[in-house]
Amino acid sequence: ALVGSVAGQNFRTFPGFSSQNSLNNDLFPESTTTPVPILKFVDQHNTDGSYTYGFQSADGTYKLETRLPSGEVKGKYGYFDADGNLKEITYGADTVTGFVPTIDGVEHSPPSISAPEVSNEIVDF
């Protein structure tokens, strides 16, 4: 069985701050995280540039992403929010539409980019 974990950085240091500095301890209190076992893991890369990778962890979080030889990417990931509800985000990306996520069943279009306004007015500074 493959076991992995994701853990945050326990402590940060900045120039001029020592670990004995109470301000530093107040801003960045020491904390620990419990490792979450990885139940399933896939990482397949192909010679044509396509790939599939993903994982499923014991806490219910998961991610799966596939890139096709054409460059199109499709994937999804999920996690449980603070209320215990499963949140699933699916997404796709290609050279025409860019990155397009679907969150809670609602597709979010990529932002539109408009041409900048051009003015021939001379501005005196």
Secondary structure as the mmCIF struct_conf table of DSSP 4:
data_model
#
loop_
_struct_conf.conf_type_id
_struct_conf.id
_struct_conf.beg_label_comp_id
_struct_conf.beg_label_asym_id
_struct_conf.beg_label_seq_id
_struct_conf.end_label_comp_id
_struct_conf.end_label_asym_id
_struct_conf.end_label_seq_id
BEND BEND1 ASN A 10 ASN A 10
TURN_TY1_P TURN_TY1_P1 PRO A 15 GLY A 16
TURN_TY1_P TURN_TY1_P2 SER A 19 GLN A 20
HELX_RH_AL_P HELX_RH_AL_P1 SER A 22 LEU A 27
BEND BEND2 PHE A 28 PHE A 28
STRN STRN1 ILE A 38 HIS A 45
TURN_TY1_P TURN_TY1_P3 THR A 47 ASP A 48
BEND BEND3 GLY A 49 GLY A 49
STRN STRN2 TYR A 51 SER A 57
TURN_TY1_P TURN_TY1_P4 ALA A 58 ASP A 59
BEND BEND4 GLY A 60 GLY A 60
STRN STRN3 TYR A 62 ARG A 67
TURN_TY1_P TURN_TY1_P5 PRO A 69 SER A 70
BEND BEND5 GLY A 71 GLY A 71
STRN STRN4 VAL A 73 PHE A 80
TURN_TY1_P TURN_TY1_P6 ALA A 82 ASP A 83
BEND BEND6 GLY A 84 GLY A 84
STRN STRN5 LEU A 86 ASP A 94
TURN_TY1_P TURN_TY1_P7 THR A 95 THR A 97
STRN STRN6 GLY A 98 ILE A 103
TURN_TY1_P TURN_TY1_P8 ASP A 104 GLY A 105
STRN STRN7 VAL A 106 GLU A 107
HELX_LH_PP_P HELX_LH_PP_P1 SER A 109 SER A 112
HELX_LH_PP_P HELX_LH_PP_P2 SER A 114 GLU A 117
#
